[in-house]
Amino acid sequence: MAFLSPENQSDIKKIFADLSGDVRLLFFTQRDSPLIIPGREDCPTCKDTRALLEEVVALSDKLHLEIHEVSPDSEIAREHGIDRVPALIMMADGVKGKVRYFGLPSGYEFSVLLGSLLDVSKAEADLSEDTIEVLNALDKDLHFQVFVTPT
Amino acid sequence: MARLAHKMAIANSHIVADVVEVSEFPDLAQRYMVRGVPKTVINDSVDFLGNVPEATFVEHIQRAASLDVT
């Protein structure tokens, strides 16, 4: 099943015309297993998230999807501090911190995904000078978690 | 809020910005007592509800940075 209708696709392509630099999308998903193992946490949205991202990256040659099927002890997951799936890290030259998304970006949050892809691609955040100044003065690590729900 | 948090991470190497679909992670909803969205948590020490202007977000960041002793 396609998530994006032909109309969606053409709208998104117009938005993606503003992409500047290449973006790496590191996607972490559950390792597919034909077996149901008791106690193993299932990831009901992993497949849909992967399918959606595959449709999205197909709309621009600046977007590069890297899929990592992980288990909780995978080295690549640990390296990136990923302790749950589905997880997405958006990376590009010039991006300083970590831009991550956990879960399936549906409804309104899909537009957040598109917006953040553009921002990451530009590696430029149109923040006020005051904000930049405060952030630059920080000498400790900060972890933001913004909890959202699909609408 | 989600996009603003991401922008701040783009601009600063000290920041990890996570946007989390909370309905998919009930353990986090419970742990952070998420009863409304968007809810933003900074370093487990400061949280606020709703969409706030950039300057207010920055104030919360400063508060979290000053509370955080690690």
Backbone of each chain as ProteinMPNN parsed JSONL, in Angstrom:
{"seq_chain_A": "MAFLSPENQSDIKKIFADLSGDVRLLFFTQRDSPLIIPGREDCPTCKDTRALLEEVVALSDKLHLEIHEVSPDSEIAREHGIDRVPALIMMADGVKGKVRYFGLPSGYEFSVLLGSLLDVSKAEADLSEDTIEVLNALDKDLHFQVFVTPT", "coords_chain_A": {"N_chain_A": [[0.843, -1.194, 0.0], [0.532, 2.139, -0.855], [1.567, 5.053, 0.825], [1.648, 7.647, 0.042], [-0.226, 9.549, -2.093], [-0.431, 10.108, -5.685], [-0.847, 12.853, -5.923], [0.011, 13.831, -3.411], [2.667, 13.137, -3.729], [3.516, 14.818, -5.796], [3.166, 17.307, -4.626], [4.989, 17.116, -2.505], [7.356, 16.83, -3.866], [7.63, 19.399, -4.891], [8.097, 20.812, -2.548], [10.496, 19.646, -1.838], [12.136, 20.691, -3.735], [13.432, 22.752, -2.583], [15.438, 21.65, -1.105], [18.801, 21.745, -0.066], [21.575, 20.743, 0.665], [22.845, 17.311, 0.695], [21.065, 14.812, 2.514], [21.412, 12.451, 5.039], [19.47, 9.788, 6.021], [19.277, 7.965, 8.721], [17.879, 5.084, 9.5], [16.449, 3.166, 11.998], [15.301, -0.003, 12.648], [13.214, -2.799, 13.631], [14.647, -6.021, 13.6], [13.567, -8.176, 11.158], [11.657, -11.0, 11.871], [10.527, -14.294, 11.465], [9.595, -15.592, 13.582], [7.76, -15.585, 16.593], [8.787, -14.46, 19.521], [8.418, -15.015, 22.885], [8.264, -12.331, 25.161], [9.833, -10.751, 23.674], [9.925, -7.517, 22.519], [7.479, -6.149, 20.458], [7.315, -4.308, 17.426], [5.018, -2.459, 16.293], [4.808, -0.384, 14.423], [7.025, -0.302, 12.864], [7.323, -1.416, 10.245], [5.549, 0.118, 8.671], [6.635, 2.663, 9.022], [9.12, 2.387, 7.824], [8.299, 1.843, 5.181], [7.0, 4.234, 4.543], [9.132, 6.075, 4.725], [10.723, 5.115, 2.678], [9.152, 5.762, 0.498], [9.223, 8.521, 0.689], [11.976, 9.255, 0.391], [12.339, 8.52, -2.197], [11.498, 10.627, -3.634], [13.361, 12.585, -3.912], [16.676, 13.074, -5.05], [18.469, 13.912, -3.249], [18.104, 12.837, -0.835], [19.057, 10.27, 1.295], [18.535, 7.12, 2.282], [19.374, 5.024, 4.92], [19.111, 1.874, 6.071], [18.922, 0.258, 9.111], [18.658, -2.762, 10.546], [18.025, -3.643, 13.703], [18.889, -5.149, 16.857], [18.394, -4.954, 20.41], [21.002, -5.081, 21.347], [22.647, -4.268, 19.343], [25.565, -2.963, 17.84], [25.652, -0.651, 16.229], [23.298, 0.632, 16.931], [23.783, 1.206, 19.591], [25.948, 2.87, 19.349], [24.765, 5.145, 18.297], [23.083, 5.806, 20.299], [20.532, 4.736, 20.258], [17.743, 3.415, 21.654], [15.31, 2.437, 21.197], [12.811, 1.544, 18.772], [10.586, 2.376, 16.008], [13.273, 4.41, 14.815], [14.693, 7.458, 13.705], [17.433, 9.185, 12.426], [18.438, 12.299, 11.322], [20.881, 13.474, 9.252], [23.374, 15.78, 8.122], [25.914, 17.594, 6.345], [27.329, 20.073, 8.35], [25.366, 20.064, 10.241], [25.064, 20.253, 13.665], [24.244, 19.139, 16.176], [22.171, 16.385, 17.295], [19.501, 15.255, 15.38], [16.551, 13.779, 15.795], [13.95, 11.31, 15.369], [11.33, 9.516, 16.72], [9.191, 6.885, 16.119], [6.227, 6.635, 14.028], [5.89, 9.084, 11.664], [3.054, 10.526, 11.242], [0.011, 12.099, 10.061], [-0.237, 15.427, 11.242], [2.374, 15.445, 12.091], [3.838, 14.498, 10.011], [4.348, 16.677, 8.432], [6.115, 17.972, 10.037], [8.292, 16.294, 9.838], [8.956, 16.69, 7.113], [9.583, 19.412, 7.191], [11.755, 19.433, 8.977], [13.556, 17.931, 7.521], [14.133, 19.713, 5.45], [15.309, 21.799, 6.937], [17.529, 20.489, 8.027], [18.868, 19.817, 5.712], [19.632, 22.327, 4.787], [21.24, 22.908, 6.834], [20.915, 24.966, 8.476], [19.487, 26.931, 10.845], [16.819, 28.992, 11.265], [17.066, 30.7, 13.647], [16.738, 33.121, 16.303], [19.154, 35.716, 16.972], [19.631, 36.038, 19.663], [18.886, 33.557, 20.685], [20.785, 31.868, 19.487], [23.066, 32.844, 20.679], [22.682, 32.202, 23.402], [22.596, 29.416, 23.179], [25.15, 28.901, 22.204], [26.648, 29.531, 24.403], [26.313, 27.439, 26.055], [27.63, 24.874, 28.041], [27.102, 22.338, 28.608], [25.632, 19.119, 27.976], [22.52, 18.769, 26.361], [19.362, 17.256, 26.411], [16.579, 17.094, 24.545], [13.207, 16.158, 24.657], [10.461, 15.961, 22.741], [7.213, 15.352, 23.045], [4.708, 14.061, 21.032], [1.546, 13.515, 19.353], [-0.077, 11.623, 16.791], [-2.24, 13.425, 14.629]], "CA_chain_A": [[0.0, 0.0, 0.0], [1.295, 3.389, -0.883], [1.109, 6.07, 1.768], [1.558, 8.94, -0.62], [-0.957, 9.542, -3.351], [0.306, 10.861, -6.701], [-0.95, 14.29, -5.59], [0.965, 14.039, -2.309], [4.031, 13.042, -4.243], [3.899, 15.994, -6.57], [3.297, 18.406, -3.652], [6.222, 16.957, -1.736], [8.466, 17.123, -4.782], [7.782, 20.861, -4.945], [8.739, 21.202, -1.283], [11.877, 19.15, -1.862], [12.948, 21.517, -4.638], [14.212, 23.649, -1.72], [16.526, 20.958, -0.41], [20.088, 22.211, -0.587], [22.598, 19.705, 0.75], [22.39, 15.927, 0.85], [20.677, 14.412, 3.864], [21.421, 11.016, 5.345], [18.435, 9.375, 6.968], [19.634, 6.688, 9.34], [16.644, 4.54, 10.056], [16.643, 1.969, 12.82], [14.051, -0.759, 12.716], [13.336, -4.118, 14.214], [15.059, -7.089, 12.699], [12.394, -8.984, 10.811], [11.788, -12.393, 12.266], [9.286, -15.037, 11.258], [9.237, -16.231, 14.839], [7.302, -14.742, 17.691], [9.493, -14.898, 20.715], [7.786, -14.408, 24.059], [9.107, -11.38, 25.876], [10.464, -9.853, 22.721], [9.011, -6.412, 22.268], [7.14, -6.03, 19.065], [7.311, -2.928, 16.941], [3.911, -2.464, 15.331], [4.867, 0.67, 13.412], [8.317, -0.319, 12.161], [7.174, -1.673, 8.806], [4.919, 1.281, 8.036], [7.569, 3.789, 9.024], [10.103, 2.093, 6.781], [7.666, 1.997, 3.868], [6.765, 5.666, 4.336], [10.418, 6.728, 4.457], [11.167, 4.707, 1.344], [8.405, 6.567, -0.475], [9.658, 9.922, 0.787], [13.312, 9.47, -0.182], [12.258, 8.309, -3.648], [11.055, 11.872, -4.256], [14.487, 13.505, -4.108], [17.958, 12.368, -5.067], [19.317, 14.449, -2.17], [17.792, 12.111, 0.404], [19.689, 8.954, 1.264], [18.038, 6.319, 3.401], [20.198, 3.884, 5.34], [18.263, 1.095, 6.969], [19.626, -0.631, 10.03], [17.805, -3.661, 11.324], [18.8, -3.766, 14.936], [18.385, -5.724, 18.093], [18.801, -4.006, 21.453], [22.437, -5.097, 21.634], [23.409, -3.941, 18.135], [26.585, -1.937, 18.068], [25.3, 0.606, 15.551], [22.254, 1.279, 17.735], [24.431, 1.736, 20.793], [26.789, 3.986, 18.904], [23.933, 6.329, 18.087], [22.209, 6.005, 21.448], [19.156, 4.358, 19.909], [17.315, 2.343, 22.547], [13.957, 2.019, 20.829], [12.522, 1.677, 17.338], [11.4, 2.896, 14.916], [14.002, 5.635, 15.101], [15.28, 8.088, 12.532], [18.365, 10.291, 12.66], [18.648, 13.067, 10.09], [22.229, 14.041, 9.312], [23.885, 16.46, 6.929], [27.094, 18.421, 6.619], [27.022, 21.337, 9.005], [24.431, 19.861, 11.354], [25.973, 20.128, 14.802], [23.746, 18.212, 17.186], [21.465, 15.227, 16.747], [18.097, 15.485, 15.043], [16.021, 12.408, 15.785], [12.493, 11.138, 15.367], [10.951, 8.171, 17.155], [7.809, 6.551, 15.807], [5.74, 6.856, 12.658], [5.442, 10.471, 11.506], [1.815, 10.572, 10.458], [-0.819, 13.273, 10.321], [0.475, 16.699, 11.284], [3.803, 15.233, 12.32], [4.499, 14.276, 8.729], [4.847, 17.976, 7.974], [7.309, 18.249, 10.853], [9.373, 15.53, 9.21], [9.361, 17.393, 5.889], [10.214, 20.675, 7.596], [13.069, 19.172, 9.555], [14.438, 17.507, 6.422], [14.595, 20.943, 4.779], [16.225, 22.519, 7.841], [18.768, 19.715, 8.127], [19.514, 19.934, 4.42], [20.269, 23.648, 4.739], [22.113, 22.997, 8.007], [20.781, 26.342, 8.923], [18.25, 27.076, 11.582], [16.531, 30.428, 11.341], [16.823, 31.058, 15.047], [17.119, 34.503, 16.58], [20.541, 35.868, 17.429], [19.64, 35.811, 21.115], [18.852, 32.106, 20.907], [22.09, 31.313, 19.097], [24.024, 33.272, 21.7], [22.474, 31.38, 24.6], [22.986, 28.035, 22.868], [26.609, 28.834, 22.087], [27.259, 29.658, 25.729], [26.073, 26.199, 26.804], [28.797, 24.001, 28.13], [26.69, 20.988, 28.977], [24.791, 18.454, 26.999], [21.085, 18.898, 26.581], [18.515, 16.279, 25.731], [15.174, 17.51, 24.428], [12.238, 15.177, 24.167], [9.178, 16.593, 22.453], [6.217, 14.29, 22.875], [3.623, 14.459, 20.133], [0.678, 12.4, 18.948], [-0.596, 11.856, 15.442], [-3.547, 14.091, 14.688]], "C_chain_A": [[0.876, 1.24, 0.0], [0.699, 4.375, 0.118], [0.822, 7.369, 1.046], [0.839, 8.798, -1.945], [-0.107, 10.279, -4.391], [0.271, 12.369, -6.446], [0.018, 14.654, -4.473], [2.376, 14.108, -2.859], [4.432, 14.295, -4.994], [4.017, 17.214, -5.651], [4.632, 18.33, -2.915], [7.442, 17.23, -2.608], [8.713, 18.627, -4.889], [8.49, 21.364, -3.693], [10.221, 20.823, -1.314], [12.761, 19.9, -2.87], [13.831, 22.469, -3.833], [15.312, 22.944, -0.938], [17.851, 21.487, -0.95], [21.145, 21.117, -0.525], [22.001, 18.315, 0.878], [22.084, 15.612, 2.311], [20.762, 12.895, 3.978], [20.328, 10.742, 6.351], [18.823, 8.0, 7.501], [18.395, 6.157, 10.04], [16.933, 3.235, 10.783], [15.314, 1.27, 12.991], [14.326, -2.126, 13.305], [13.808, -5.127, 13.169], [13.849, -7.98, 12.437], [12.616, -10.437, 11.195], [10.472, -13.106, 12.043], [8.787, -15.658, 12.558], [8.73, -15.205, 15.846], [7.967, -15.254, 18.959], [8.876, -14.226, 21.936], [8.762, -13.45, 24.75], [9.817, -10.42, 24.948], [9.467, -8.752, 22.392], [8.726, -6.297, 20.784], [7.112, -4.553, 18.681], [6.232, -2.805, 15.88], [4.028, -1.423, 14.223], [6.145, 0.642, 12.573], [8.162, -0.47, 10.645], [6.588, -0.475, 8.073], [5.88, 2.458, 7.96], [8.618, 3.606, 7.935], [9.517, 2.33, 5.386], [7.44, 3.476, 3.547], [8.078, 6.378, 3.983], [10.945, 6.358, 3.072], [10.441, 5.507, 0.262], [8.896, 8.01, -0.492], [11.011, 10.122, 0.104], [13.319, 9.266, -1.697], [11.916, 9.611, -4.387], [12.176, 12.905, -4.416], [15.794, 12.727, -4.114], [18.926, 12.937, -4.036], [19.113, 13.699, -0.86], [18.311, 10.682, 0.303], [19.302, 8.166, 2.502], [18.978, 5.147, 3.671], [19.404, 3.119, 6.388], [19.105, 0.152, 7.818], [18.608, -1.473, 10.787], [18.58, -4.018, 12.581], [18.088, -4.607, 15.987], [18.941, -4.835, 19.197], [20.312, -3.979, 21.713], [23.289, -4.76, 20.408], [24.378, -2.796, 18.392], [26.198, -0.595, 17.453], [24.226, 1.365, 16.326], [22.876, 1.932, 18.962], [25.258, 2.982, 20.458], [25.994, 5.282, 18.752], [22.96, 6.579, 19.232], [20.753, 5.676, 21.169], [18.729, 3.178, 20.78], [15.883, 1.905, 22.275], [13.747, 2.263, 19.345], [11.009, 1.796, 17.13], [12.052, 4.238, 15.275], [14.66, 6.14, 13.83], [16.235, 9.187, 12.988], [18.594, 10.986, 11.323], [19.991, 13.78, 10.19], [22.589, 14.727, 8.004], [25.116, 17.246, 7.325], [26.654, 19.714, 7.284], [26.018, 21.216, 10.14], [25.251, 19.495, 12.583], [25.52, 19.118, 15.837], [23.056, 17.035, 16.527], [19.983, 15.523, 16.588], [17.447, 14.124, 14.869], [14.494, 12.389, 15.858], [12.182, 9.696, 15.739], [9.474, 7.941, 16.865], [7.468, 6.857, 14.362], [5.248, 8.293, 12.514], [4.21, 10.555, 10.621], [1.043, 11.829, 10.817], [0.016, 14.542, 10.285], [1.979, 16.492, 11.394], [4.559, 14.922, 11.034], [5.074, 15.591, 8.194], [6.065, 18.416, 8.785], [8.516, 17.527, 10.252], [9.887, 16.259, 7.964], [10.105, 18.681, 6.223], [11.609, 20.444, 8.136], [14.046, 18.67, 8.499], [14.997, 18.726, 5.688], [15.62, 21.672, 5.638], [17.572, 21.813, 7.927], [19.566, 19.862, 6.832], [20.25, 21.263, 4.278], [21.324, 23.778, 5.825], [22.072, 24.396, 8.579], [19.443, 26.443, 9.629], [17.973, 28.563, 11.714], [16.106, 30.806, 12.76], [17.271, 32.498, 15.265], [18.562, 34.56, 17.086], [20.659, 35.618, 18.922], [19.698, 34.322, 21.425], [20.219, 31.497, 20.627], [23.14, 31.631, 20.166], [23.905, 32.414, 22.958], [22.956, 29.947, 24.343], [24.509, 27.911, 22.797], [27.308, 28.909, 23.432], [27.103, 28.378, 26.551], [27.345, 25.375, 26.879], [28.396, 22.618, 28.619], [25.732, 20.42, 27.946], [23.319, 18.588, 27.365], [20.347, 17.843, 25.769], [17.09, 16.8, 25.738], [14.356, 16.298, 24.024], [10.914, 15.916, 23.972], [8.176, 15.478, 22.17], [5.045, 14.814, 22.064], [2.72, 13.246, 19.915], [0.2, 12.678, 17.53], [-1.976, 12.5, 15.528], [-4.326, 13.813, 13.421]], "O_chain_A": [[1.833, 1.352, 0.766], [-0.519, 4.506, 0.234], [-0.112, 8.097, 1.383], [1.247, 8.023, -2.81], [0.829, 10.994, -4.032], [1.243, 13.074, -6.719], [0.748, 15.642, -4.56], [3.165, 14.989, -2.518], [5.554, 14.781, -4.852], [4.876, 18.067, -5.872], [5.314, 19.337, -2.727], [8.436, 17.79, -2.146], [9.858, 19.074, -4.968], [9.366, 22.225, -3.763], [11.081, 21.585, -0.872], [13.984, 19.758, -2.856], [14.855, 22.94, -4.329], [16.042, 23.587, -0.184], [18.006, 21.658, -2.159], [21.567, 20.613, -1.566], [20.808, 18.157, 1.136], [22.764, 16.088, 3.22], [20.254, 12.159, 3.132], [20.261, 11.377, 7.403], [18.705, 6.996, 6.798], [17.931, 6.712, 11.036], [17.575, 2.33, 10.249], [14.329, 1.868, 13.421], [15.469, -2.556, 13.46], [13.408, -5.075, 12.006], [13.199, -8.468, 13.362], [13.649, -11.025, 10.875], [9.414, -12.583, 12.393], [7.677, -16.187, 12.615], [9.237, -14.086, 15.918], [7.711, -16.375, 19.396], [8.82, -12.998, 22.007], [9.947, -13.752, 24.893], [10.343, -9.395, 25.383], [8.32, -9.017, 22.033], [9.638, -6.344, 19.959], [6.909, -3.677, 19.522], [6.495, -3.022, 14.698], [3.396, -1.574, 13.177], [6.323, 1.468, 11.677], [8.786, 0.253, 9.869], [7.059, -0.095, 7.001], [5.931, 3.164, 6.953], [8.961, 4.547, 7.219], [10.157, 2.935, 4.526], [7.662, 3.914, 2.418], [8.123, 7.184, 3.054], [11.538, 7.187, 2.382], [11.029, 5.88, -0.754], [8.975, 8.64, -1.547], [11.175, 11.059, -0.678], [14.195, 9.776, -2.395], [12.031, 9.687, -5.61], [11.962, 13.973, -4.989], [16.0, 11.834, -3.293], [20.074, 12.5, -3.953], [19.852, 13.898, 0.104], [18.031, 9.977, -0.667], [19.692, 8.501, 3.62], [19.326, 4.386, 2.769], [19.072, 3.647, 7.449], [19.892, -0.643, 7.304], [17.804, -0.957, 11.564], [19.653, -4.618, 12.521], [16.864, -4.745, 15.991], [19.857, -4.048, 18.957], [20.843, -2.995, 22.228], [24.506, -4.941, 20.426], [24.059, -1.812, 19.058], [26.385, 0.459, 18.062], [24.241, 2.595, 16.373], [22.54, 3.061, 19.322], [25.257, 3.981, 21.177], [26.491, 6.37, 19.042], [22.109, 7.464, 19.145], [19.848, 6.261, 21.765], [19.276, 2.081, 20.666], [15.312, 1.107, 23.019], [14.426, 3.092, 18.739], [10.233, 1.365, 17.983], [11.454, 5.078, 15.947], [15.121, 5.363, 12.994], [15.888, 10.015, 13.83], [18.905, 10.343, 10.321], [20.213, 14.587, 11.093], [22.165, 14.311, 6.926], [25.333, 17.528, 8.504], [25.716, 20.369, 6.829], [25.838, 22.155, 10.915], [26.036, 18.546, 12.556], [26.325, 18.323, 16.324], [23.308, 16.718, 15.364], [19.309, 15.973, 17.515], [17.746, 13.4, 13.92], [13.856, 13.323, 16.342], [12.716, 8.765, 15.137], [8.615, 8.704, 17.307], [8.318, 7.282, 13.58], [4.286, 8.681, 13.176], [4.316, 10.643, 9.398], [1.387, 12.534, 11.766], [0.867, 14.715, 9.413], [2.763, 17.274, 10.855], [5.78, 15.065, 10.977], [6.144, 15.614, 7.585], [6.931, 19.136, 8.288], [9.613, 18.081, 10.171], [11.093, 16.424, 7.782], [11.127, 18.997, 5.615], [12.541, 21.173, 7.797], [15.24, 18.956, 8.577], [16.179, 18.769, 5.347], [16.662, 22.108, 5.147], [18.623, 22.453, 7.905], [20.787, 20.012, 6.858], [21.347, 21.322, 3.723], [22.196, 24.644, 5.755], [23.06, 24.922, 9.09], [18.402, 26.086, 9.078], [18.809, 29.309, 12.223], [14.96, 31.173, 13.021], [18.082, 33.028, 14.505], [19.107, 33.565, 17.564], [21.65, 35.06, 19.395], [20.445, 33.879, 22.297], [20.741, 30.715, 21.421], [23.981, 30.799, 20.505], [24.908, 31.959, 23.508], [23.633, 29.348, 25.178], [25.082, 26.931, 23.274], [28.425, 28.414, 23.589], [27.695, 28.251, 27.623], [28.047, 25.206, 25.882], [29.249, 21.817, 29.0], [25.115, 21.142, 27.163], [22.941, 18.527, 28.535], [20.664, 17.581, 24.609], [16.468, 16.933, 26.792], [14.758, 15.515, 23.164], [10.328, 16.429, 24.926], [8.289, 14.759, 21.177], [4.47, 15.86, 22.365], [3.075, 12.114, 20.244], [0.088, 13.834, 17.12], [-2.778, 12.156, 16.395], [-5.454, 14.284, 13.273]]}, "seq_chain_B": "MARLAHKMAIANSHIVADVVEVSEFPDLAQRYMVRGVPKTVINDSVDFLGNVPEATFVEHIQRAASLDVT", "coords_chain_B": {"N_chain_B": [[6.716, 23.021, 18.132], [8.207, 20.735, 17.867], [9.667, 21.062, 15.493], [11.119, 23.316, 16.112], [12.699, 22.427, 18.236], [14.273, 20.611, 16.846], [15.601, 22.418, 15.176], [17.221, 23.743, 16.973], [18.977, 21.738, 17.659], [20.251, 21.405, 15.24], [21.751, 23.667, 15.22], [23.499, 23.467, 17.358], [26.068, 21.646, 18.95], [25.832, 20.477, 21.415], [23.344, 19.526, 21.721], [20.83, 17.054, 21.712], [18.006, 16.359, 20.035], [14.946, 14.963, 20.339], [12.024, 13.925, 18.762], [9.061, 12.46, 19.671], [6.687, 10.075, 19.016], [4.258, 9.703, 21.074], [2.21, 7.916, 21.56], [3.097, 5.535, 20.664], [4.956, 4.746, 22.446], [4.286, 3.839, 25.266], [5.57, 3.492, 27.705], [7.223, 5.698, 27.972], [5.342, 7.713, 27.998], [4.168, 7.261, 30.415], [6.312, 7.476, 32.166], [7.067, 10.164, 31.87], [4.755, 11.371, 32.452], [2.879, 12.21, 30.446], [0.22, 13.97, 29.565], [-0.853, 15.697, 27.889], [-0.252, 17.137, 24.66], [1.805, 19.231, 22.506], [4.337, 17.99, 24.646], [7.219, 19.011, 26.212], [10.32, 17.903, 27.329], [13.223, 18.673, 29.055], [16.336, 17.445, 29.583], [15.327, 15.696, 31.586], [14.709, 17.333, 33.701], [13.344, 19.733, 33.434], [10.156, 20.636, 32.312], [7.582, 21.448, 29.937], [4.338, 22.383, 28.72], [2.635, 22.462, 25.629], [2.714, 24.744, 22.764], [5.271, 27.021, 22.677], [6.729, 30.337, 22.438], [9.899, 30.931, 20.773], [11.7, 32.344, 22.468], [10.753, 31.743, 25.0], [11.149, 29.015, 25.131], [13.915, 29.052, 25.129], [14.359, 30.199, 27.628], [13.502, 28.104, 29.253], [15.446, 26.258, 28.598], [17.703, 27.473, 29.668], [17.052, 27.333, 32.335], [17.025, 24.576, 32.736], [19.708, 24.048, 32.225], [20.895, 25.328, 34.354], [19.901, 23.939, 36.496], [20.881, 21.476, 36.177], [23.277, 19.51, 37.473], [25.185, 17.816, 36.648]], "CA_chain_B": [[7.74, 22.719, 19.13], [9.063, 19.665, 17.359], [10.611, 21.584, 14.5], [11.998, 24.26, 16.813], [13.678, 21.612, 18.974], [15.207, 20.106, 15.837], [16.446, 23.538, 14.713], [18.248, 24.021, 17.979], [19.996, 20.677, 17.542], [21.025, 21.688, 14.033], [22.648, 24.792, 15.487], [24.394, 23.31, 18.507], [26.571, 20.28, 19.099], [25.51, 19.927, 22.737], [21.918, 19.194, 21.802], [20.156, 15.927, 21.078], [16.576, 16.688, 20.024], [14.103, 13.83, 19.959], [10.573, 14.056, 18.663], [8.611, 11.118, 20.026], [5.252, 9.778, 18.896], [4.132, 9.146, 22.42], [1.255, 6.806, 21.607], [3.817, 4.3, 20.361], [5.88, 4.419, 23.528], [3.537, 4.101, 26.502], [6.445, 3.571, 28.878], [7.685, 7.083, 28.093], [4.172, 8.513, 28.375], [3.978, 7.072, 31.844], [7.478, 7.997, 32.89], [7.09, 11.626, 31.847], [3.397, 11.82, 32.753], [2.402, 12.985, 29.306], [-1.24, 13.97, 29.513], [-1.219, 16.58, 26.786], [0.855, 17.319, 23.726], [3.165, 18.731, 22.681], [4.984, 18.177, 25.935], [8.666, 19.027, 26.006], [11.104, 17.616, 28.524], [14.64, 18.98, 28.852], [17.224, 16.769, 30.55], [14.571, 15.101, 32.686], [14.582, 18.225, 34.855], [12.406, 20.83, 33.16], [9.205, 20.298, 31.26], [6.499, 22.402, 29.71], [3.288, 21.871, 27.853], [2.103, 23.343, 24.599], [3.636, 25.448, 21.889], [5.712, 28.28, 23.278], [7.639, 31.074, 21.551], [11.311, 30.567, 20.843], [12.36, 32.959, 23.632], [10.33, 31.012, 26.195], [11.876, 27.743, 25.054], [15.286, 29.356, 25.546], [14.347, 30.367, 29.098], [13.434, 26.754, 29.841], [16.764, 25.644, 28.402], [18.616, 28.064, 30.657], [16.682, 26.799, 33.647], [17.496, 23.19, 32.772], [21.171, 24.065, 32.295], [21.318, 25.76, 35.683], [19.495, 22.908, 37.464], [21.586, 20.235, 35.906], [24.583, 19.62, 38.128], [26.155, 16.864, 36.091]], "C_chain_B": [[8.755, 21.732, 18.581], [10.122, 20.224, 16.402], [11.606, 22.551, 15.14], [13.086, 23.503, 17.583], [14.732, 21.078, 18.001], [16.15, 21.214, 15.36], [17.566, 23.815, 15.702], [19.357, 22.971, 17.928], [20.847, 20.877, 16.286], [22.108, 22.714, 14.35], [23.677, 24.526, 16.575], [24.775, 21.862, 18.79], [26.277, 19.663, 20.472], [24.103, 19.339, 22.805], [21.547, 17.924, 21.031], [18.662, 16.232, 21.161], [15.775, 15.515, 19.485], [12.65, 14.268, 19.851], [10.027, 12.639, 18.787], [7.101, 11.005, 19.865], [4.857, 9.01, 20.152], [3.162, 7.963, 22.488], [1.937, 5.469, 21.321], [4.743, 3.856, 21.493], [5.237, 4.704, 24.894], [4.421, 4.171, 27.752], [6.95, 5.0, 29.089], [6.543, 8.002, 28.517], [3.973, 8.45, 29.884], [5.113, 7.73, 32.63], [7.471, 9.523, 32.97], [5.696, 12.228, 32.068], [2.843, 12.726, 31.65], [0.881, 12.881, 29.232], [-1.75, 14.909, 28.442], [-0.013, 16.716, 25.893], [0.726, 18.671, 23.031], [3.67, 18.979, 24.107], [6.487, 18.051, 25.701], [9.37, 18.803, 27.334], [12.565, 17.903, 28.19], [15.437, 18.324, 29.974], [16.507, 16.153, 31.747], [14.328, 16.067, 33.847], [13.578, 19.354, 34.66], [11.413, 20.347, 32.115], [8.165, 21.384, 31.113], [5.56, 21.86, 28.648], [2.925, 22.92, 26.806], [3.174, 23.983, 23.739], [4.0, 26.776, 22.528], [6.622, 29.001, 22.289], [9.094, 30.667, 21.788], [11.988, 31.094, 22.118], [11.996, 32.229, 24.928], [11.029, 29.662, 26.265], [13.31, 27.962, 25.568], [15.369, 29.546, 27.066], [14.312, 29.009, 29.795], [14.786, 26.046, 29.717], [17.747, 26.161, 29.446], [18.336, 27.534, 32.053], [17.197, 25.362, 33.787], [19.014, 23.151, 32.934], [21.635, 24.456, 33.691], [20.96, 24.717, 36.746], [20.377, 21.679, 37.379], [22.993, 20.311, 36.48], [25.629, 18.704, 37.513], [27.005, 17.513, 35.014]], "O_chain_B": [[9.962, 21.856, 18.786], [11.305, 19.897, 16.497], [12.777, 22.6, 14.763], [14.252, 23.899, 17.574], [15.927, 21.091, 18.296], [17.343, 20.983, 15.163], [18.704, 24.086, 15.32], [20.531, 23.285, 18.128], [22.034, 20.55, 16.281], [23.222, 22.649, 13.831], [24.638, 25.284, 16.706], [23.922, 20.978, 18.859], [26.457, 18.46, 20.663], [23.716, 18.735, 23.805], [21.904, 17.752, 19.866], [18.118, 16.349, 22.259], [15.912, 15.128, 18.324], [12.118, 14.909, 20.757], [10.477, 11.729, 18.092], [6.338, 11.739, 20.491], [5.101, 7.808, 20.262], [3.279, 7.11, 23.369], [1.429, 4.409, 21.686], [5.246, 2.732, 21.494], [5.589, 5.665, 25.578], [4.069, 4.825, 28.734], [7.091, 5.459, 30.223], [6.738, 8.942, 29.288], [3.655, 9.446, 30.534], [4.893, 8.437, 33.613], [7.821, 10.104, 33.998], [5.488, 13.428, 31.895], [2.403, 13.848, 31.9], [0.332, 11.837, 28.881], [-2.939, 14.916, 28.125], [1.114, 16.448, 26.308], [-0.377, 19.214, 22.972], [3.45, 20.044, 24.684], [6.956, 17.102, 25.072], [9.049, 19.441, 28.338], [13.082, 17.438, 27.174], [15.236, 18.612, 31.154], [17.078, 16.11, 32.836], [13.792, 15.659, 34.878], [13.025, 19.87, 35.632], [11.803, 19.713, 31.134], [7.899, 22.144, 32.045], [5.915, 21.023, 27.817], [2.917, 24.119, 27.086], [4.372, 23.793, 23.954], [3.121, 27.563, 22.878], [7.216, 28.374, 21.412], [9.459, 30.141, 22.84], [12.752, 30.377, 22.764], [12.818, 32.11, 25.836], [11.449, 29.226, 27.336], [13.837, 27.158, 26.337], [16.327, 29.108, 27.704], [14.998, 28.79, 30.793], [15.209, 25.328, 30.623], [18.517, 25.398, 30.03], [19.25, 27.314, 32.848], [17.737, 24.985, 34.827], [19.546, 22.33, 33.682], [22.662, 23.967, 34.161], [21.632, 24.619, 37.774], [20.589, 20.955, 38.352], [23.811, 21.102, 36.011], [26.817, 18.807, 37.821], [27.874, 16.86, 34.435]]}, "name": "protein", "num_of_chains": 2, "seq": "MAFLSPENQSDIKKIFADLSGDVRLLFFTQRDSPLIIPGREDCPTCKDTRALLEEVVALSDKLHLEIHEVSPDSEIAREHGIDRVPALIMMADGVKGKVRYFGLPSGYEFSVLLGSLLDVSKAEADLSEDTIEVLNALDKDLHFQVFVTPTMARLAHKMAIANSHIVADVVEVSEFPDLAQRYMVRGVPKTVINDSVDFLGNVPEATFVEHIQRAASLDVT"}
